Amino acid sequence: MLGYGTSVFCFIPKLFGKVVCINMDGLEWKRSKWSKIAKIYFRFMEYLSTITANYLIADSSEIQQYLVLNTEFKKKSILFIIWSEIV
């Protein structure tokens, strides 16, 4: 699943015995562009992903470090670094 905002829906594939991985996307709840209600929603979805997902995917070493250091995240995290050539 893409982004921890989808963590509320993770129970659906789990009902069918599927492994659920969530790309943690970033620390949206820390960004100033969001309202207080949006920040609370994003923070709750981030927490919920620690409960509902089997694996948490980090697409940068900074996000993976956050996942490793944060005591809420008891799940195994996987680091995917996406490379692209500049054309």
PDB file of N, CA, C and O in Angstrom:
ATOM      1  N   MET A   1       0.845  -1.158   0.000  1.00  0.00           N
ATOM      2  CA  MET A   1       0.000   0.000   0.000  1.00  0.00           C
ATOM      3  C   MET A   1       0.899   1.231   0.000  1.00  0.00           C
ATOM      4  O   MET A   1       1.986   1.234   0.577  1.00  0.00           O
ATOM      5  N   LEU A   2       0.424   2.245  -0.646  1.00  0.00           N
ATOM      6  CA  LEU A   2       1.223   3.459  -0.768  1.00  0.00           C
ATOM      7  C   LEU A   2       0.812   4.485   0.277  1.00  0.00           C
ATOM      8  O   LEU A   2      -0.341   4.914   0.320  1.00  0.00           O
ATOM      9  N   GLY A   3       1.743   4.865   1.100  1.00  0.00           N
ATOM     10  CA  GLY A   3       1.493   5.891   2.104  1.00  0.00           C
ATOM     11  C   GLY A   3       0.756   5.361   3.317  1.00  0.00           C
ATOM     12  O   GLY A   3      -0.139   4.522   3.204  1.00  0.00           O
ATOM     13  N   TYR A   4       1.141   5.858   4.469  1.00  0.00           N
ATOM     14  CA  TYR A   4       0.513   5.369   5.693  1.00  0.00           C
ATOM     15  C   TYR A   4      -0.909   5.871   5.862  1.00  0.00           C
ATOM     16  O   TYR A   4      -1.603   5.432   6.779  1.00  0.00           O
ATOM     17  N   GLY A   5      -1.365   6.774   5.009  1.00  0.00           N
ATOM     18  CA  GLY A   5      -2.758   7.200   5.035  1.00  0.00           C
ATOM     19  C   GLY A   5      -3.714   6.076   4.675  1.00  0.00           C
ATOM     20  O   GLY A   5      -4.910   6.164   4.952  1.00  0.00           O
ATOM     21  N   THR A   6      -3.197   5.024   4.061  1.00  0.00           N
ATOM     22  CA  THR A   6      -4.018   3.867   3.687  1.00  0.00           C
ATOM     23  C   THR A   6      -4.038   2.784   4.766  1.00  0.00           C
ATOM     24  O   THR A   6      -4.671   1.743   4.587  1.00  0.00           O
ATOM     25  N   SER A   7      -3.353   3.022   5.879  1.00  0.00           N
ATOM     26  CA  SER A   7      -3.220   1.970   6.896  1.00  0.00           C
ATOM     27  C   SER A   7      -4.562   1.514   7.463  1.00  0.00           C
ATOM     28  O   SER A   7      -4.681   0.386   7.942  1.00  0.00           O
ATOM     29  N   VAL A   8      -5.561   2.373   7.412  1.00  0.00           N
ATOM     30  CA  VAL A   8      -6.883   2.009   7.906  1.00  0.00           C
ATOM     31  C   VAL A   8      -7.511   0.885   7.070  1.00  0.00           C
ATOM     32  O   VAL A   8      -8.399   0.179   7.549  1.00  0.00           O
ATOM     33  N   PHE A   9      -7.056   0.721   5.834  1.00  0.00           N
ATOM     34  CA  PHE A   9      -7.600  -0.306   4.944  1.00  0.00           C
ATOM     35  C   PHE A   9      -6.783  -1.593   4.928  1.00  0.00           C
ATOM     36  O   PHE A   9      -7.126  -2.522   4.196  1.00  0.00           O
ATOM     37  N   CYS A  10      -5.727  -1.670   5.704  1.00  0.00           N
ATOM     38  CA  CYS A  10      -4.839  -2.837   5.667  1.00  0.00           C
ATOM     39  C   CYS A  10      -5.501  -4.125   6.132  1.00  0.00           C
ATOM     40  O   CYS A  10      -5.037  -5.216   5.800  1.00  0.00           O
ATOM     41  N   PHE A  11      -6.557  -4.012   6.880  1.00  0.00           N
ATOM     42  CA  PHE A  11      -7.219  -5.229   7.351  1.00  0.00           C
ATOM     43  C   PHE A  11      -7.837  -6.019   6.193  1.00  0.00           C
ATOM     44  O   PHE A  11      -8.007  -7.234   6.301  1.00  0.00           O
ATOM     45  N   ILE A  12      -8.171  -5.352   5.096  1.00  0.00           N
ATOM     46  CA  ILE A  12      -8.853  -6.035   3.979  1.00  0.00           C
ATOM     47  C   ILE A  12      -7.963  -7.115   3.364  1.00  0.00           C
ATOM     48  O   ILE A  12      -8.386  -8.269   3.306  1.00  0.00           O
ATOM     49  N   PRO A  13      -6.733  -6.792   2.897  1.00  0.00           N
ATOM     50  CA  PRO A  13      -5.910  -7.877   2.357  1.00  0.00           C
ATOM     51  C   PRO A  13      -5.508  -8.895   3.431  1.00  0.00           C
ATOM     52  O   PRO A  13      -5.299 -10.069   3.124  1.00  0.00           O
ATOM     53  N   LYS A  14      -5.401  -8.453   4.678  1.00  0.00           N
ATOM     54  CA  LYS A  14      -5.043  -9.386   5.748  1.00  0.00           C
ATOM     55  C   LYS A  14      -6.144 -10.410   5.982  1.00  0.00           C
ATOM     56  O   LYS A  14      -5.861 -11.531   6.404  1.00  0.00           O
ATOM     57  N   LEU A  15      -7.413 -10.040   5.713  1.00  0.00           N
ATOM     58  CA  LEU A  15      -8.513 -10.994   5.825  1.00  0.00           C
ATOM     59  C   LEU A  15      -8.320 -12.177   4.882  1.00  0.00           C
ATOM     60  O   LEU A  15      -8.799 -13.279   5.147  1.00  0.00           O
ATOM     61  N   PHE A  16      -7.614 -11.939   3.780  1.00  0.00           N
ATOM     62  CA  PHE A  16      -7.365 -12.978   2.781  1.00  0.00           C
ATOM     63  C   PHE A  16      -5.968 -13.585   2.923  1.00  0.00           C
ATOM     64  O   PHE A  16      -5.488 -14.265   2.017  1.00  0.00           O
ATOM     65  N   GLY A  17      -5.323 -13.336   4.056  1.00  0.00           N
ATOM     66  CA  GLY A  17      -4.032 -13.941   4.335  1.00  0.00           C
ATOM     67  C   GLY A  17      -2.854 -13.311   3.619  1.00  0.00           C
ATOM     68  O   GLY A  17      -1.790 -13.923   3.524  1.00  0.00           O
ATOM     69  N   LYS A  18      -3.021 -12.119   3.122  1.00  0.00           N
ATOM     70  CA  LYS A  18      -1.952 -11.439   2.382  1.00  0.00           C
ATOM     71  C   LYS A  18      -1.026 -10.692   3.339  1.00  0.00           C
ATOM     72  O   LYS A  18      -1.442 -10.231   4.402  1.00  0.00           O
ATOM     73  N   VAL A  19       0.231 -10.585   2.937  1.00  0.00           N
ATOM     74  CA  VAL A  19       1.202  -9.782   3.672  1.00  0.00           C
ATOM     75  C   VAL A  19       1.037  -8.334   3.221  1.00  0.00           C
ATOM     76  O   VAL A  19       0.934  -8.054   2.027  1.00  0.00           O
ATOM     77  N   VAL A  20       1.014  -7.420   4.187  1.00  0.00           N
ATOM     78  CA  VAL A  20       0.793  -6.011   3.881  1.00  0.00           C
ATOM     79  C   VAL A  20       2.073  -5.220   4.165  1.00  0.00           C
ATOM     80  O   VAL A  20       2.636  -5.282   5.258  1.00  0.00           O
ATOM     81  N   CYS A  21       2.509  -4.482   3.154  1.00  0.00           N
ATOM     82  CA  CYS A  21       3.658  -3.589   3.271  1.00  0.00           C
ATOM     83  C   CYS A  21       3.171  -2.173   3.004  1.00  0.00           C
ATOM     84  O   CYS A  21       2.379  -1.943   2.090  1.00  0.00           O
ATOM     85  N   ILE A  22       3.650  -1.224   3.805  1.00  0.00           N
ATOM     86  CA  ILE A  22       3.266   0.176   3.618  1.00  0.00           C
ATOM     87  C   ILE A  22       4.521   1.005   3.404  1.00  0.00           C
ATOM     88  O   ILE A  22       5.475   0.932   4.178  1.00  0.00           O
ATOM     89  N   ASN A  23       4.501   1.800   2.329  1.00  0.00           N
ATOM     90  CA  ASN A  23       5.553   2.780   2.107  1.00  0.00           C
ATOM     91  C   ASN A  23       5.265   3.960   3.030  1.00  0.00           C
ATOM     92  O   ASN A  23       4.227   4.610   2.904  1.00  0.00           O
ATOM     93  N   MET A  24       6.168   4.232   3.943  1.00  0.00           N
ATOM     94  CA  MET A  24       5.923   5.249   4.968  1.00  0.00           C
ATOM     95  C   MET A  24       5.945   6.676   4.425  1.00  0.00           C
ATOM     96  O   MET A  24       5.528   7.601   5.122  1.00  0.00           O
ATOM     97  N   ASP A  25       6.414   6.870   3.221  1.00  0.00           N
ATOM     98  CA  ASP A  25       6.202   8.126   2.492  1.00  0.00           C
ATOM     99  C   ASP A  25       6.930   9.351   3.018  1.00  0.00           C
ATOM    100  O   ASP A  25       7.538  10.068   2.224  1.00  0.00           O
ATOM    101  N   GLY A  26       6.901   9.617   4.265  1.00  0.00           N
ATOM    102  CA  GLY A  26       7.499  10.823   4.825  1.00  0.00           C
ATOM    103  C   GLY A  26       6.833  11.170   6.135  1.00  0.00           C
ATOM    104  O   GLY A  26       5.928  10.466   6.584  1.00  0.00           O
ATOM    105  N   LEU A  27       7.267  12.232   6.741  1.00  0.00           N
ATOM    106  CA  LEU A  27       6.716  12.652   8.022  1.00  0.00           C
ATOM    107  C   LEU A  27       5.712  13.774   7.789  1.00  0.00           C
ATOM    108  O   LEU A  27       5.930  14.918   8.188  1.00  0.00           O
ATOM    109  N   GLU A  28       4.618  13.426   7.140  1.00  0.00           N
ATOM    110  CA  GLU A  28       3.609  14.420   6.769  1.00  0.00           C
ATOM    111  C   GLU A  28       3.080  15.190   7.970  1.00  0.00           C
ATOM    112  O   GLU A  28       2.787  16.381   7.864  1.00  0.00           O
ATOM    113  N   TRP A  29       2.957  14.530   9.095  1.00  0.00           N
ATOM    114  CA  TRP A  29       2.386  15.179  10.273  1.00  0.00           C
ATOM    115  C   TRP A  29       3.290  16.277  10.833  1.00  0.00           C
ATOM    116  O   TRP A  29       2.857  17.059  11.678  1.00  0.00           O
ATOM    117  N   LYS A  30       4.535  16.342  10.375  1.00  0.00           N
ATOM    118  CA  LYS A  30       5.448  17.395  10.827  1.00  0.00           C
ATOM    119  C   LYS A  30       5.461  18.609   9.895  1.00  0.00           C
ATOM    120  O   LYS A  30       6.044  19.638  10.237  1.00  0.00           O
ATOM    121  N   ARG A  31       4.836  18.504   8.739  1.00  0.00           N
ATOM    122  CA  ARG A  31       4.894  19.584   7.749  1.00  0.00           C
ATOM    123  C   ARG A  31       3.951  20.730   8.117  1.00  0.00           C
ATOM    124  O   ARG A  31       2.816  20.516   8.544  1.00  0.00           O
ATOM    125  N   SER A  32       4.448  21.932   7.941  1.00  0.00           N
ATOM    126  CA  SER A  32       3.680  23.117   8.327  1.00  0.00           C
ATOM    127  C   SER A  32       2.501  23.401   7.400  1.00  0.00           C
ATOM    128  O   SER A  32       1.604  24.160   7.770  1.00  0.00           O
ATOM    129  N   LYS A  33       2.481  22.819   6.224  1.00  0.00           N
ATOM    130  CA  LYS A  33       1.408  23.121   5.271  1.00  0.00           C
ATOM    131  C   LYS A  33       0.059  22.512   5.672  1.00  0.00           C
ATOM    132  O   LYS A  33      -0.979  22.907   5.141  1.00  0.00           O
ATOM    133  N   TRP A  34       0.070  21.558   6.603  1.00  0.00           N
ATOM    134  CA  TRP A  34      -1.166  20.886   6.991  1.00  0.00           C
ATOM    135  C   TRP A  34      -1.802  21.548   8.199  1.00  0.00           C
ATOM    136  O   TRP A  34      -1.111  22.092   9.060  1.00  0.00           O
ATOM    137  N   SER A  35      -3.125  21.497   8.253  1.00  0.00           N
ATOM    138  CA  SER A  35      -3.859  22.011   9.412  1.00  0.00           C
ATOM    139  C   SER A  35      -3.624  21.096  10.612  1.00  0.00           C
ATOM    140  O   SER A  35      -3.093  19.995  10.469  1.00  0.00           O
ATOM    141  N   LYS A  36      -4.015  21.552  11.765  1.00  0.00           N
ATOM    142  CA  LYS A  36      -3.843  20.758  12.982  1.00  0.00           C
ATOM    143  C   LYS A  36      -4.620  19.434  12.894  1.00  0.00           C
ATOM    144  O   LYS A  36      -4.128  18.392  13.327  1.00  0.00           O
ATOM    145  N   ILE A  37      -5.816  19.486  12.340  1.00  0.00           N
ATOM    146  CA  ILE A  37      -6.627  18.269  12.191  1.00  0.00           C
ATOM    147  C   ILE A  37      -5.947  17.287  11.233  1.00  0.00           C
ATOM    148  O   ILE A  37      -5.912  16.087  11.501  1.00  0.00           O
ATOM    149  N   ALA A  38      -5.413  17.783  10.133  1.00  0.00           N
ATOM    150  CA  ALA A  38      -4.705  16.922   9.176  1.00  0.00           C
ATOM    151  C   ALA A  38      -3.469  16.308   9.820  1.00  0.00           C
ATOM    152  O   ALA A  38      -3.168  15.135   9.597  1.00  0.00           O
ATOM    153  N   LYS A  39      -2.753  17.092  10.615  1.00  0.00           N
ATOM    154  CA  LYS A  39      -1.561  16.580  11.295  1.00  0.00           C
ATOM    155  C   LYS A  39      -1.928  15.464  12.269  1.00  0.00           C
ATOM    156  O   LYS A  39      -1.222  14.460  12.361  1.00  0.00           O
ATOM    157  N   ILE A  40      -3.021  15.640  12.987  1.00  0.00           N
ATOM    158  CA  ILE A  40      -3.485  14.599  13.912  1.00  0.00           C
ATOM    159  C   ILE A  40      -3.861  13.346  13.139  1.00  0.00           C
ATOM    160  O   ILE A  40      -3.525  12.237  13.555  1.00  0.00           O
ATOM    161  N   TYR A  41      -4.558  13.510  12.011  1.00  0.00           N
ATOM    162  CA  TYR A  41      -4.933  12.372  11.164  1.00  0.00           C
ATOM    163  C   TYR A  41      -3.688  11.634  10.674  1.00  0.00           C
ATOM    164  O   TYR A  41      -3.610  10.411  10.793  1.00  0.00           O
ATOM    165  N   PHE A  42      -2.721  12.360  10.126  1.00  0.00           N
ATOM    166  CA  PHE A  42      -1.510  11.731   9.607  1.00  0.00           C
ATOM    167  C   PHE A  42      -0.724  11.024  10.709  1.00  0.00           C
ATOM    168  O   PHE A  42      -0.191   9.936  10.496  1.00  0.00           O
ATOM    169  N   ARG A  43      -0.654  11.636  11.869  1.00  0.00           N
ATOM    170  CA  ARG A  43       0.076  11.018  12.980  1.00  0.00           C
ATOM    171  C   ARG A  43      -0.625   9.736  13.421  1.00  0.00           C
ATOM    172  O   ARG A  43       0.032   8.737  13.712  1.00  0.00           O
ATOM    173  N   PHE A  44      -1.954   9.762  13.472  1.00  0.00           N
ATOM    174  CA  PHE A  44      -2.702   8.560  13.844  1.00  0.00           C
ATOM    175  C   PHE A  44      -2.535   7.468  12.792  1.00  0.00           C
ATOM    176  O   PHE A  44      -2.374   6.298  13.137  1.00  0.00           O
ATOM    177  N   MET A  45      -2.572   7.839  11.515  1.00  0.00           N
ATOM    178  CA  MET A  45      -2.391   6.857  10.447  1.00  0.00           C
ATOM    179  C   MET A  45      -0.986   6.256  10.486  1.00  0.00           C
ATOM    180  O   MET A  45      -0.804   5.069  10.212  1.00  0.00           O
ATOM    181  N   GLU A  46       0.000   7.076  10.826  1.00  0.00           N
ATOM    182  CA  GLU A  46       1.361   6.561  10.970  1.00  0.00           C
ATOM    183  C   GLU A  46       1.413   5.526  12.092  1.00  0.00           C
ATOM    184  O   GLU A  46       1.995   4.453  11.932  1.00  0.00           O
ATOM    185  N   TYR A  47       0.807   5.855  13.219  1.00  0.00           N
ATOM    186  CA  TYR A  47       0.756   4.909  14.338  1.00  0.00           C
ATOM    187  C   TYR A  47      -0.017   3.649  13.953  1.00  0.00           C
ATOM    188  O   TYR A  47       0.419   2.537  14.252  1.00  0.00           O
ATOM    189  N   LEU A  48      -1.157   3.818  13.295  1.00  0.00           N
ATOM    190  CA  LEU A  48      -1.974   2.679  12.891  1.00  0.00           C
ATOM    191  C   LEU A  48      -1.210   1.749  11.953  1.00  0.00           C
ATOM    192  O   LEU A  48      -1.406   0.534  11.994  1.00  0.00           O
ATOM    193  N   SER A  49      -0.350   2.299  11.118  1.00  0.00           N
ATOM    194  CA  SER A  49       0.434   1.463  10.206  1.00  0.00           C
ATOM    195  C   SER A  49       1.364   0.521  10.964  1.00  0.00           C
ATOM    196  O   SER A  49       1.687  -0.560  10.473  1.00  0.00           O
ATOM    197  N   THR A  50       1.796   0.927  12.161  1.00  0.00           N
ATOM    198  CA  THR A  50       2.655   0.052  12.959  1.00  0.00           C
ATOM    199  C   THR A  50       1.902  -1.161  13.477  1.00  0.00           C
ATOM    200  O   THR A  50       2.502  -2.179  13.823  1.00  0.00           O
ATOM    201  N   ILE A  51       0.586  -1.041  13.526  1.00  0.00           N
ATOM    202  CA  ILE A  51      -0.249  -2.140  14.010  1.00  0.00           C
ATOM    203  C   ILE A  51      -0.725  -3.013  12.859  1.00  0.00           C
ATOM    204  O   ILE A  51      -0.737  -4.239  12.971  1.00  0.00           O
ATOM    205  N   THR A  52      -1.116  -2.390  11.752  1.00  0.00           N
ATOM    206  CA  THR A  52      -1.793  -3.120  10.680  1.00  0.00           C
ATOM    207  C   THR A  52      -0.868  -3.710   9.624  1.00  0.00           C
ATOM    208  O   THR A  52      -1.220  -4.716   9.008  1.00  0.00           O
ATOM    209  N   ALA A  53       0.294  -3.123   9.396  1.00  0.00           N
ATOM    210  CA  ALA A  53       1.187  -3.606   8.337  1.00  0.00           C
ATOM    211  C   ALA A  53       2.134  -4.679   8.867  1.00  0.00           C
ATOM    212  O   ALA A  53       2.502  -4.680  10.042  1.00  0.00           O
ATOM    213  N   ASN A  54       2.519  -5.591   7.975  1.00  0.00           N
ATOM    214  CA  ASN A  54       3.534  -6.575   8.326  1.00  0.00           C
ATOM    215  C   ASN A  54       4.939  -5.983   8.202  1.00  0.00           C
ATOM    216  O   ASN A  54       5.826  -6.277   9.003  1.00  0.00           O
ATOM    217  N   TYR A  55       5.120  -5.144   7.181  1.00  0.00           N
ATOM    218  CA  TYR A  55       6.417  -4.507   6.936  1.00  0.00           C
ATOM    219  C   TYR A  55       6.210  -3.038   6.614  1.00  0.00           C
ATOM    220  O   TYR A  55       5.217  -2.656   5.995  1.00  0.00           O
ATOM    221  N   LEU A  56       7.161  -2.220   7.043  1.00  0.00           N
ATOM    222  CA  LEU A  56       7.164  -0.799   6.729  1.00  0.00           C
ATOM    223  C   LEU A  56       8.294  -0.543   5.742  1.00  0.00           C
ATOM    224  O   LEU A  56       9.429  -0.960   5.970  1.00  0.00           O
ATOM    225  N   ILE A  57       7.986   0.138   4.651  1.00  0.00           N
ATOM    226  CA  ILE A  57       8.967   0.412   3.613  1.00  0.00           C
ATOM    227  C   ILE A  57       9.428   1.859   3.727  1.00  0.00           C
ATOM    228  O   ILE A  57       8.615   2.777   3.830  1.00  0.00           O
ATOM    229  N   ALA A  58      10.727   2.044   3.708  1.00  0.00           N
ATOM    230  CA  ALA A  58      11.324   3.384   3.719  1.00  0.00           C
ATOM    231  C   ALA A  58      11.969   3.613   2.362  1.00  0.00           C
ATOM    232  O   ALA A  58      12.691   2.752   1.859  1.00  0.00           O
ATOM    233  N   ASP A  59      11.711   4.774   1.769  1.00  0.00           N
ATOM    234  CA  ASP A  59      12.308   5.069   0.474  1.00  0.00           C
ATOM    235  C   ASP A  59      13.481   6.036   0.598  1.00  0.00           C
ATOM    236  O   ASP A  59      13.977   6.550  -0.405  1.00  0.00           O
ATOM    237  N   SER A  60      13.922   6.280   1.827  1.00  0.00           N
ATOM    238  CA  SER A  60      15.138   7.060   2.047  1.00  0.00           C
ATOM    239  C   SER A  60      15.772   6.580   3.346  1.00  0.00           C
ATOM    240  O   SER A  60      15.094   6.038   4.220  1.00  0.00           O
ATOM    241  N   SER A  61      17.060   6.783   3.459  1.00  0.00           N
ATOM    242  CA  SER A  61      17.757   6.335   4.666  1.00  0.00           C
ATOM    243  C   SER A  61      17.299   7.130   5.891  1.00  0.00           C
ATOM    244  O   SER A  61      17.333   6.615   7.008  1.00  0.00           O
ATOM    245  N   GLU A  62      16.871   8.386   5.691  1.00  0.00           N
ATOM    246  CA  GLU A  62      16.394   9.198   6.809  1.00  0.00           C
ATOM    247  C   GLU A  62      15.095   8.626   7.386  1.00  0.00           C
ATOM    248  O   GLU A  62      14.924   8.563   8.603  1.00  0.00           O
ATOM    249  N   ILE A  63      14.187   8.213   6.505  1.00  0.00           N
ATOM    250  CA  ILE A  63      12.930   7.619   6.974  1.00  0.00           C
ATOM    251  C   ILE A  63      13.211   6.294   7.665  1.00  0.00           C
ATOM    252  O   ILE A  63      12.609   6.000   8.698  1.00  0.00           O
ATOM    253  N   GLN A  64      14.115   5.488   7.113  1.00  0.00           N
ATOM    254  CA  GLN A  64      14.433   4.222   7.767  1.00  0.00           C
ATOM    255  C   GLN A  64      15.054   4.458   9.141  1.00  0.00           C
ATOM    256  O   GLN A  64      14.752   3.734  10.089  1.00  0.00           O
ATOM    257  N   GLN A  65      15.911   5.455   9.255  1.00  0.00           N
ATOM    258  CA  GLN A  65      16.504   5.768  10.552  1.00  0.00           C
ATOM    259  C   GLN A  65      15.411   6.176  11.546  1.00  0.00           C
ATOM    260  O   GLN A  65      15.447   5.773  12.709  1.00  0.00           O
ATOM    261  N   TYR A  66      14.446   6.971  11.091  1.00  0.00           N
ATOM    262  CA  TYR A  66      13.314   7.353  11.933  1.00  0.00           C
ATOM    263  C   TYR A  66      12.551   6.110  12.397  1.00  0.00           C
ATOM    264  O   TYR A  66      12.173   6.017  13.565  1.00  0.00           O
ATOM    265  N   LEU A  67      12.325   5.159  11.491  1.00  0.00           N
ATOM    266  CA  LEU A  67      11.594   3.945  11.839  1.00  0.00           C
ATOM    267  C   LEU A  67      12.372   3.099  12.839  1.00  0.00           C
ATOM    268  O   LEU A  67      11.786   2.511  13.748  1.00  0.00           O
ATOM    269  N   VAL A  68      13.680   3.037  12.673  1.00  0.00           N
ATOM    270  CA  VAL A  68      14.512   2.227  13.567  1.00  0.00           C
ATOM    271  C   VAL A  68      14.595   2.855  14.952  1.00  0.00           C
ATOM    272  O   VAL A  68      14.534   2.148  15.958  1.00  0.00           O
ATOM    273  N   LEU A  69      14.732   4.175  15.012  1.00  0.00           N
ATOM    274  CA  LEU A  69      14.925   4.854  16.292  1.00  0.00           C
ATOM    275  C   LEU A  69      13.633   5.069  17.074  1.00  0.00           C
ATOM    276  O   LEU A  69      13.667   5.200  18.298  1.00  0.00           O
ATOM    277  N   ASN A  70      12.497   5.108  16.385  1.00  0.00           N
ATOM    278  CA  ASN A  70      11.224   5.363  17.048  1.00  0.00           C
ATOM    279  C   ASN A  70      10.739   4.075  17.710  1.00  0.00           C
ATOM    280  O   ASN A  70      10.607   3.046  17.047  1.00  0.00           O
ATOM    281  N   THR A  71      10.481   4.129  18.985  1.00  0.00           N
ATOM    282  CA  THR A  71      10.119   2.922  19.728  1.00  0.00           C
ATOM    283  C   THR A  71       8.738   2.383  19.376  1.00  0.00           C
ATOM    284  O   THR A  71       8.442   1.225  19.672  1.00  0.00           O
ATOM    285  N   GLU A  72       7.873   3.203  18.743  1.00  0.00           N
ATOM    286  CA  GLU A  72       6.548   2.724  18.333  1.00  0.00           C
ATOM    287  C   GLU A  72       6.646   1.678  17.226  1.00  0.00           C
ATOM    288  O   GLU A  72       5.791   0.799  17.111  1.00  0.00           O
ATOM    289  N   PHE A  73       7.692   1.782  16.419  1.00  0.00           N
ATOM    290  CA  PHE A  73       7.794   0.943  15.233  1.00  0.00           C
ATOM    291  C   PHE A  73       8.506  -0.362  15.565  1.00  0.00           C
ATOM    292  O   PHE A  73       9.734  -0.447  15.551  1.00  0.00           O
ATOM    293  N   LYS A  74       7.701  -1.370  15.861  1.00  0.00           N
ATOM    294  CA  LYS A  74       8.252  -2.681  16.199  1.00  0.00           C
ATOM    295  C   LYS A  74       8.336  -3.584  14.969  1.00  0.00           C
ATOM    296  O   LYS A  74       8.771  -4.731  15.070  1.00  0.00           O
ATOM    297  N   LYS A  75       7.929  -3.078  13.829  1.00  0.00           N
ATOM    298  CA  LYS A  75       7.930  -3.858  12.599  1.00  0.00           C
ATOM    299  C   LYS A  75       9.288  -3.783  11.923  1.00  0.00           C
ATOM    300  O   LYS A  75      10.062  -2.852  12.143  1.00  0.00           O
ATOM    301  N   LYS A  76       9.552  -4.760  11.115  1.00  0.00           N
ATOM    302  CA  LYS A  76      10.764  -4.733  10.317  1.00  0.00           C
ATOM    303  C   LYS A  76      10.592  -3.721   9.192  1.00  0.00           C
ATOM    304  O   LYS A  76       9.569  -3.708   8.507  1.00  0.00           O
ATOM    305  N   SER A  77      11.592  -2.881   9.009  1.00  0.00           N
ATOM    306  CA  SER A  77      11.524  -1.917   7.907  1.00  0.00           C
ATOM    307  C   SER A  77      12.459  -2.353   6.795  1.00  0.00           C
ATOM    308  O   SER A  77      13.506  -2.954   7.037  1.00  0.00           O
ATOM    309  N   ILE A  78      12.062  -2.041   5.586  1.00  0.00           N
ATOM    310  CA  ILE A  78      12.813  -2.381   4.385  1.00  0.00           C
ATOM    311  C   ILE A  78      13.172  -1.079   3.695  1.00  0.00           C
ATOM    312  O   ILE A  78      12.315  -0.212   3.520  1.00  0.00           O
ATOM    313  N   LEU A  79      14.431  -0.933   3.300  1.00  0.00           N
ATOM    314  CA  LEU A  79      14.863   0.284   2.617  1.00  0.00           C
ATOM    315  C   LEU A  79      14.934   0.028   1.118  1.00  0.00           C
ATOM    316  O   LEU A  79      15.658  -0.860   0.667  1.00  0.00           O
ATOM    317  N   PHE A  80      14.185   0.805   0.351  1.00  0.00           N
ATOM    318  CA  PHE A  80      14.259   0.789  -1.104  1.00  0.00           C
ATOM    319  C   PHE A  80      14.797   2.133  -1.543  1.00  0.00           C
ATOM    320  O   PHE A  80      14.201   3.172  -1.258  1.00  0.00           O
ATOM    321  N   ILE A  81      15.911   2.117  -2.230  1.00  0.00           N
ATOM    322  CA  ILE A  81      16.431   3.361  -2.779  1.00  0.00           C
ATOM    323  C   ILE A  81      16.145   3.332  -4.272  1.00  0.00           C
ATOM    324  O   ILE A  81      16.557   2.419  -4.987  1.00  0.00           O
ATOM    325  N   ILE A  82      15.438   4.340  -4.717  1.00  0.00           N
ATOM    326  CA  ILE A  82      15.030   4.414  -6.114  1.00  0.00           C
ATOM    327  C   ILE A  82      16.024   5.297  -6.853  1.00  0.00           C
ATOM    328  O   ILE A  82      16.203   6.466  -6.511  1.00  0.00           O
ATOM    329  N   TRP A  83      16.650   4.748  -7.839  1.00  0.00           N
ATOM    330  CA  TRP A  83      17.631   5.483  -8.619  1.00  0.00           C
ATOM    331  C   TRP A  83      17.055   5.880  -9.970  1.00  0.00           C
ATOM    332  O   TRP A  83      16.294   5.130 -10.583  1.00  0.00           O
ATOM    333  N   SER A  84      17.416   7.025 -10.406  1.00  0.00           N
ATOM    334  CA  SER A  84      16.968   7.495 -11.721  1.00  0.00           C
ATOM    335  C   SER A  84      18.082   8.309 -12.340  1.00  0.00           C
ATOM    336  O   SER A  84      18.726   9.120 -11.675  1.00  0.00           O
ATOM    337  N   GLU A  85      18.297   8.083 -13.610  1.00  0.00           N
ATOM    338  CA  GLU A  85      19.304   8.872 -14.312  1.00  0.00           C
ATOM    339  C   GLU A  85      18.714  10.202 -14.717  1.00  0.00           C
ATOM    340  O   GLU A  85      17.556  10.277 -15.128  1.00  0.00           O
ATOM    341  N   ILE A  86      19.507  11.250 -14.603  1.00  0.00           N
ATOM    342  CA  ILE A  86      19.079  12.572 -15.042  1.00  0.00           C
ATOM    343  C   ILE A  86      19.282  12.636 -16.551  1.00  0.00           C
ATOM    344  O   ILE A  86      20.380  12.389 -17.051  1.00  0.00           O
ATOM    345  N   VAL A  87      18.232  12.962 -17.255  1.00  0.00           N
ATOM    346  CA  VAL A  87      18.283  12.984 -18.708  1.00  0.00           C
ATOM    347  C   VAL A  87      18.384  14.414 -19.191  1.00  0.00           C
ATOM    348  O   VAL A  87      18.440  14.656 -20.397  1.00  0.00           O
TER     349      VAL A  87
END
